Amino acid sequence: FTIVPGPAVNAGADFTFCGSLSDITLSPSITNGVSQNWTSSGSGTFLPNSATAAARYQPSAADRSAGTVTLTLTVSGNTQCLAVSDQVVMTILPAIIANAGPDRTFCSDITTVN
């Protein structure tokens, strides 16, 4: 008989990113995998698709509102070996919005603005 090594996967470390970014590139580690597929606890989109190991995840408005999304990467080995999965938790910080107030017009002889 022949011993075939099974697949192994590490979806990456949990991370936090700013909600003003449009997407984030995922960096998993896969060994002895034949195929892989990402799934999300949210409703965002994997680019170019969920079968790409180093896909980009584009959070939806609902993902951003929820603040966290769990991404699961499932890797299949050859026909004799069972699939394995690992998860990474993505925390999405609210986008920073700067507001200096409404535009105002002043005369050139004004030295102090309140």
Secondary structure, DSSP 8 states (H G I E B T S, - for coil): -------EEE----EEEETTSS-EE---EEES-SEEEEEESSS-EEES-TT-TT-EEE--HHHHHH-EEEEEEEEE-STTS--EEEEEEEEEE--------S-----TT-----
